[in-house]
Amino acid sequence: MLETVKYLIGSTGGSGFGSKSTAEEVTETCPDLRSITAIITGATSGIGAETARVLAKRGARLVLPARDLKAAEEAKARIVSEFPESEIVVMALDLSSLTSVRNFVSEFESLNLPLNLLINNAGKFAHQHAISDDGIEMTFATNYLGHFLLTKRLLKTMIKTAKQTGVQGRIVNVSSSIHGWFSGDMIRYIGQISRSKSQYDATRAYALSKLANVLHTKELAQRLKQVDANVTVNCVHPGIVRTRLTREREGLITDLVFFLASKLLKTIPQAAATTCYVATHPRLVNISGKYFADCNEASTLKLGSNSNQGAKLWAASEIMVSRHARTVFDPPNAFFYLDM
């Protein structure tokens, strides 16, 4: 109850920021970002677009990967119209396709750009069951597995950049508090919904993908520490964004419900604040493997703190990105039957 009250009134935490803080506010005291190159997925609208706008305002060079290049060019144009000195590169990327991820990384490497900041923001909620070209359930493929491979392939450049510049690299995975809604065997469930729609539940699939983002963060943080890389990785819950609410009838009770609901939701500038805080604030130097909400460190829920699940997911992900899922999930070779 106390935490809800703090959220509603925008009470600040140890960081000096809270649920009502905006992306611009949390970056006001950040270092000059003109030497920073950032890749931001899902930057054509919503939280990603605001994150890109604010980082451009602070001087960062942006690389905006997108499936819809027209939408990405429009996002670029909006930023440049506000900040004419912005340097923005638009590139093609479909996160649901592992081939597209590999092609994007190859094209990015050909630009010979440094990479200081990777923000894995893109996500989708698939109401209808769908399978990617690689044979993976679409929500998991887009929200998690594509980002897993993208991060894996970009790490060499990030580590090299940090070593050459002395500026610590940062990876930010955008997750959600909904990660706590998933229970059960992660690997078995992704196998089931990648083979058949009979077990598919859109909300459970989304929660699974967000839990995978959390576990990826924690496992990657350990691995980066083991190789002494000057790169950190953290994940964030941005909050639920305020959207236009529609209703069929009006009345005192309805008005009250919608008023209370509006106080629980965030504006897009508020929702982008935690991402921008974790990506830029000097307070977070050397902080890695943590989960943030409302610009403050928070505790993950249920399986989100299970290191064994993180290691198991990593091993399964390595298999999924190296082999076509239809061969991975078909018995008797299905890895979800193995004791990993």
C-alpha positions as CSV (number, residue, x, y, z in Angstrom):
1,M,0.0,0.0,0.0
2,L,2.8,2.4,0.9
3,E,4.6,1.8,-2.4
4,T,1.4,2.5,-4.3
5,V,1.0,5.8,-2.4
6,K,4.6,6.8,-3.2
7,Y,4.0,5.9,-6.9
8,L,0.8,8.0,-7.0
9,I,2.4,11.1,-5.5
10,G,5.6,10.7,-7.4
11,S,7.7,10.4,-4.3
12,T,11.4,10.3,-5.1
13,G,13.7,7.4,-4.2
14,G,17.4,7.3,-3.4
15,S,18.3,8.4,-7.0
16,G,16.4,11.7,-6.4
17,F,13.9,10.7,-9.1
18,G,10.5,8.9,-9.0
19,S,7.5,7.8,-11.0
20,K,6.7,11.4,-12.2
21,S,10.2,12.2,-13.4
22,T,10.6,12.7,-17.1
23,A,13.4,11.6,-19.5
24,E,14.6,15.2,-19.9
25,E,14.7,15.7,-16.2
26,V,16.8,12.6,-15.4
27,T,19.3,13.5,-18.1
28,E,19.8,17.2,-17.2
29,T,23.0,16.5,-15.2
30,C,24.3,13.7,-17.4
31,P,27.7,14.0,-19.1
32,D,27.9,15.5,-22.5
33,L,26.9,12.7,-24.9
34,R,28.5,14.1,-28.1
35,S,31.1,11.3,-27.9
36,I,28.5,8.6,-27.5
37,T,27.0,6.3,-30.2
38,A,23.8,4.6,-29.2
39,I,21.7,1.9,-30.9
40,I,18.0,2.1,-29.9
41,T,15.6,-0.6,-31.1
42,G,11.9,0.3,-31.3
43,A,12.6,4.0,-31.6
44,T,9.9,4.9,-34.2
45,S,7.2,5.5,-31.6
46,G,6.3,5.6,-28.0
47,I,8.9,5.1,-25.3
48,G,11.7,4.4,-27.8
49,A,11.0,7.5,-29.8
50,E,11.1,9.7,-26.6
51,T,14.3,7.9,-25.5
52,A,15.9,8.7,-28.9
53,R,14.7,12.3,-28.9
54,V,16.2,13.0,-25.4
55,L,19.5,11.3,-26.1
56,A,19.7,13.3,-29.4
57,K,19.0,16.5,-27.3
58,R,22.0,15.6,-25.1
59,G,24.2,15.1,-28.2
60,A,24.4,11.4,-28.8
61,R,24.8,10.0,-32.2
62,L,21.9,7.6,-32.9
63,V,21.5,4.4,-34.9
64,L,17.8,3.6,-35.3
65,P,17.2,0.1,-36.5
66,A,13.7,-0.6,-37.7
67,R,11.6,-3.0,-39.7
68,D,9.6,-0.1,-41.1
69,L,12.2,2.2,-42.7
70,K,9.6,4.9,-43.6
71,A,8.6,5.1,-40.0
72,A,12.3,5.3,-38.9
73,E,13.0,8.1,-41.4
74,E,10.0,10.0,-40.1
75,A,11.2,9.6,-36.5
76,K,14.6,10.8,-37.6
77,A,13.0,13.9,-39.3
78,R,11.1,14.8,-36.2
79,I,14.3,14.7,-34.1
80,V,16.3,16.7,-36.6
81,S,13.6,19.3,-36.9
82,E,14.0,19.9,-33.2
83,F,17.7,19.4,-32.9
84,P,19.3,20.2,-36.3
85,E,22.8,19.1,-35.3
86,S,21.7,15.6,-34.6
87,E,23.5,12.7,-36.3
88,I,21.1,9.8,-36.9
89,V,21.6,6.7,-39.0
90,V,18.6,4.6,-40.0
91,M,19.1,0.9,-40.7
92,A,16.9,-2.1,-41.5
93,L,16.3,-4.6,-38.8
94,D,13.5,-7.1,-38.2
95,L,14.1,-8.5,-34.7
96,S,11.8,-11.5,-35.3
97,S,14.3,-12.7,-38.0
98,L,17.7,-14.0,-36.9
99,T,19.0,-13.5,-40.4
100,S,17.9,-9.9,-40.3
101,V,19.7,-9.5,-37.0
102,R,22.9,-10.9,-38.4
103,N,22.7,-8.7,-41.5
104,F,22.1,-5.6,-39.4
105,V,25.2,-6.3,-37.3
106,S,27.3,-6.9,-40.4
107,E,26.1,-3.6,-42.0
108,F,26.7,-1.7,-38.7
109,E,30.2,-3.1,-38.4
110,S,30.9,-1.9,-42.0
111,L,30.3,1.7,-40.9
112,N,33.3,1.5,-38.5
113,L,31.4,3.3,-35.8
114,P,32.1,2.9,-32.1
115,L,29.3,1.6,-29.9
116,N,28.9,2.9,-26.3
117,L,25.2,2.3,-25.6
118,L,22.7,-0.4,-26.7
119,I,19.1,0.1,-25.7
120,N,17.0,-3.1,-26.4
121,N,13.7,-1.3,-26.3
122,A,11.6,-2.9,-29.1
123,G,8.7,-5.1,-28.1
124,K,5.4,-6.5,-29.2
125,F,2.3,-8.1,-27.7
126,A,0.9,-10.6,-30.2
127,H,-2.8,-11.2,-29.6
128,Q,-2.8,-13.9,-32.2
129,H,-0.4,-16.9,-32.2
130,A,2.3,-16.5,-34.9
131,I,5.6,-18.2,-35.6
132,S,8.7,-16.4,-36.9
133,D,10.6,-17.5,-40.0
134,D,13.0,-19.3,-37.7
135,G,10.2,-21.3,-36.1
136,I,10.0,-19.4,-32.8
137,E,6.8,-18.0,-31.3
138,M,6.6,-14.4,-32.4
139,T,6.5,-12.6,-29.1
140,F,9.5,-14.5,-27.7
141,A,11.4,-14.1,-31.0
142,T,10.9,-10.3,-31.2
143,N,11.1,-9.3,-27.5
144,Y,13.8,-11.6,-26.4
145,L,15.6,-13.9,-28.8
146,G,16.3,-11.2,-31.5
147,H,17.7,-8.9,-28.8
148,F,19.8,-11.8,-27.3
149,L,21.5,-12.4,-30.7
150,L,21.8,-8.7,-31.4
151,T,23.5,-8.1,-28.1
152,K,25.8,-11.1,-28.5
153,R,26.9,-10.0,-31.9
154,L,27.5,-6.4,-30.9
155,L,29.4,-7.1,-27.7
156,K,32.8,-7.3,-29.4
157,T,32.4,-3.7,-30.7
158,M,31.1,-2.5,-27.4
159,I,34.0,-4.0,-25.4
160,K,36.5,-2.6,-28.0
161,T,34.9,0.9,-27.8
162,A,35.1,0.9,-24.0
163,K,38.7,-0.2,-24.0
164,Q,39.7,2.4,-26.6
165,T,37.8,5.4,-25.1
166,G,37.9,4.5,-21.4
167,V,34.1,5.2,-21.4
168,Q,32.1,2.4,-19.8
169,G,29.6,0.8,-22.2
170,R,26.1,0.3,-21.2
171,I,23.3,-2.1,-22.3
172,V,19.8,-1.4,-21.2
173,N,17.1,-4.1,-21.6
174,V,13.5,-2.9,-21.4
175,S,11.5,-5.4,-19.5
176,S,8.3,-5.1,-17.5
177,S,6.9,-5.9,-14.0
178,I,4.7,-8.3,-15.9
179,H,7.7,-10.7,-15.9
180,G,6.4,-11.8,-12.5
181,W,3.2,-13.0,-14.0
182,F,5.0,-16.1,-15.5
183,S,5.3,-19.3,-13.6
184,G,6.2,-22.8,-14.7
185,D,8.9,-24.2,-16.9
186,M,10.1,-21.5,-19.3
187,I,11.9,-23.7,-21.8
188,R,9.1,-26.2,-22.0
189,Y,6.5,-23.5,-22.6
190,I,8.4,-21.8,-25.4
191,G,8.8,-25.2,-27.0
192,Q,5.1,-25.9,-26.7
193,I,3.9,-22.5,-28.2
194,S,6.6,-22.7,-30.9
195,R,5.2,-26.0,-32.1
196,S,1.5,-25.5,-31.6
197,K,-1.0,-22.7,-30.8
198,S,-3.1,-25.0,-28.5
199,Q,-1.1,-23.9,-25.4
200,Y,-0.8,-20.3,-26.5
201,D,-1.9,-17.5,-24.1
202,A,-0.9,-14.0,-25.3
203,T,-0.4,-12.6,-21.8
204,R,1.6,-15.6,-20.6
205,A,3.8,-15.4,-23.7
206,Y,4.4,-11.7,-23.2
207,A,5.2,-12.3,-19.5
208,L,7.7,-15.1,-20.6
209,S,9.5,-12.8,-23.0
210,K,9.8,-10.0,-20.3
211,L,11.1,-12.6,-17.8
212,A,13.6,-13.7,-20.4
213,N,14.8,-10.0,-20.6
214,V,15.4,-10.0,-16.9
215,L,17.3,-13.3,-16.8
216,H,19.3,-12.3,-19.8
217,T,20.4,-9.2,-18.0
218,K,21.5,-11.0,-14.9
219,E,23.3,-13.8,-16.7
220,L,25.1,-11.4,-19.1
221,A,26.2,-9.2,-16.2
222,Q,28.0,-12.2,-14.7
223,R,29.6,-13.2,-18.0
224,L,30.8,-9.6,-18.6
225,K,32.3,-9.5,-15.2
226,Q,34.1,-12.8,-15.7
227,V,35.9,-11.5,-18.8
228,D,36.6,-8.1,-17.1
229,A,34.7,-6.2,-19.8
230,N,34.1,-2.5,-19.1
231,V,30.5,-2.9,-20.1
232,T,27.5,-3.0,-17.8
233,V,24.0,-4.3,-18.4
234,N,20.8,-3.5,-16.5
235,C,17.1,-3.9,-17.2
236,V,14.1,-1.6,-16.5
237,H,10.4,-1.5,-16.0
238,P,9.2,1.7,-17.8
239,G,5.7,1.6,-16.3
240,I,2.4,1.5,-18.1
241,V,2.0,4.3,-20.6
242,R,-1.0,6.6,-20.5
243,T,-3.2,6.2,-23.6
244,R,-6.5,7.7,-24.7
245,L,-9.2,5.9,-22.7
246,T,-12.5,5.1,-24.4
247,R,-15.8,4.3,-22.8
248,E,-19.3,3.4,-23.8
249,R,-21.1,5.3,-21.1
250,E,-20.5,8.2,-18.7
251,G,-21.4,8.6,-15.0
252,L,-20.0,9.5,-11.6
253,I,-18.7,5.9,-10.9
254,T,-17.2,5.6,-14.4
255,D,-15.6,9.0,-14.2
256,L,-14.0,8.1,-10.8
257,V,-12.7,4.8,-12.1
258,F,-11.1,6.5,-15.1
259,F,-9.7,9.3,-12.9
260,L,-8.0,6.8,-10.6
261,A,-6.7,4.7,-13.6
262,S,-5.2,7.8,-15.1
263,K,-3.1,8.4,-12.0
264,L,-1.6,4.9,-12.3
265,L,-0.5,5.4,-15.9
266,K,2.5,7.4,-17.1
267,T,3.0,9.8,-19.9
268,I,5.5,8.8,-22.5
269,P,8.2,11.2,-21.2
270,Q,7.7,9.7,-17.8
271,A,7.8,6.1,-19.1
272,A,11.1,6.8,-20.9
273,A,12.7,8.3,-17.8
274,T,14.0,5.0,-16.3
275,T,15.6,3.9,-19.6
276,C,17.3,7.3,-20.0
277,Y,18.4,7.3,-16.3
278,V,20.0,3.9,-16.5
279,A,21.6,4.6,-19.9
280,T,23.2,7.9,-18.9
281,H,23.4,8.8,-15.2
282,P,26.9,8.9,-13.7
283,R,25.6,7.4,-10.5
284,L,25.3,4.0,-12.3
285,V,29.0,3.6,-13.2
286,N,29.9,0.0,-12.5
287,I,26.3,-1.0,-11.6
288,S,25.4,-4.1,-13.5
289,G,22.9,-6.9,-13.4
290,K,20.2,-4.8,-11.7
291,Y,16.5,-4.1,-12.2
292,F,15.1,-0.6,-12.1
293,A,11.7,0.9,-11.9
294,D,10.8,4.6,-11.5
295,C,14.5,5.5,-11.8
296,N,15.4,3.5,-8.7
297,E,16.8,0.0,-8.2
298,A,14.0,-2.5,-7.4
299,S,13.6,-6.2,-6.8
300,T,12.6,-8.6,-9.5
301,L,9.7,-11.0,-9.0
302,K,9.6,-14.7,-8.6
303,L,11.7,-16.4,-11.3
304,G,13.5,-13.1,-12.1
305,S,16.1,-13.8,-9.4
306,N,16.7,-17.5,-10.2
307,S,20.3,-17.8,-11.5
308,N,19.7,-21.4,-12.5
309,Q,16.9,-20.4,-14.8
310,G,19.1,-17.7,-16.3
311,A,21.9,-20.2,-17.1
312,K,19.3,-22.6,-18.5
313,L,17.8,-19.9,-20.7
314,W,21.2,-18.8,-21.9
315,A,22.1,-22.3,-23.0
316,A,18.7,-22.8,-24.7
317,S,19.1,-19.4,-26.5
318,E,22.5,-20.3,-27.8
319,I,21.0,-23.4,-29.4
320,M,18.0,-21.5,-30.8
321,V,20.2,-18.9,-32.5
322,S,22.5,-21.5,-34.0
323,R,19.9,-24.0,-35.3
324,H,16.4,-23.7,-36.9
325,A,13.8,-24.1,-34.1
326,R,11.9,-26.7,-36.0
327,T,14.8,-29.1,-35.5
328,V,15.4,-27.8,-32.0
329,F,11.8,-28.4,-30.8
330,D,11.0,-31.7,-32.5
331,P,11.4,-34.8,-30.3
332,P,13.6,-36.7,-29.7
333,N,16.1,-33.9,-30.0
334,A,14.0,-31.2,-28.2
335,F,16.3,-29.5,-25.7
336,F,13.4,-28.8,-23.3
337,Y,13.5,-32.5,-22.4
338,L,17.1,-32.3,-21.4
339,D,18.5,-31.7,-17.9
340,M,20.4,-28.5,-18.6
